[in-house]
Amino acid sequence: MKKIVTLSLALLTTQALAVEKGDWIFHARAININPNDSSSMIHVDGGGVPGTGVNVDDNFSLDLSLAYMISDRWAIELLADLSSKHSVSAYGLEALNVPNGTNVVDTNVLPPTLFFQYQFRPTEKVRPYFGVGINYTLFFNEELSAAAKSVLGASNLDLESSFGLGAQFGIDFEMENNWFFNVDVKYIQIDTEASFETAIGPALVEVDINPTVFGIGFGRTF
């Protein structure tokens, strides 16, 4: 009899920790944003400059997400990464006395993403999930570096916002009282066109950022 009671309590606990239709799932993570970047050559006054381009550095930030279970396995999740700041460096401009790796632009990036998410094992204590979605990325507080201003005579920087697709895979590990530990990886399509004025004419460069985002944190089911 004691074994039956113990087993029943264990089953009830497992059910209580499961996610199901109507639940809200909150995540908070520390993240590393690691660009898989590539760029066009830098165009100045309408002509491309062979061998030139830019790179985008990685950085750390936080992200928050809130998902709603629309069925026992499917959820809609809104991801709201807190703004991260990234530096953009140029290469191939040695002829203009700009060494490779010189920082030319700093910008904040805000990439809210809406995911359609599938829970593989919603009734278990280890719950992997996969999602696909759409992203909108806003660049703001963009600034030209002192080197870009003094050496290139750069001014009037503009970074275009972008839309792209996203994918995610993660695992929630149940703890107690509806709390869980989370690991998560996302790939997000982000691109922009940077345009600015220089002493020798207008310049632009197209950049694919496409970061892989690694996250680790905690969450709670409501």
PyMOL commands that set and color helices and strands:
alter all, ss='L'
color gray80, all
select helices_A, chain A and resi 2-17+94-96+146-152
alter helices_A, ss='H'
color red, helices_A
select strands_A, chain A and resi 24-35+38-39+43-44+47-48+53-56+59-69+74-81+84-91+102-110+113-119+126-144+155-159+162-174+179-188+191-198+201-208+211-221
alter strands_A, ss='S'
color yellow, strands_A
deselect
rebuild
show_as cartoon
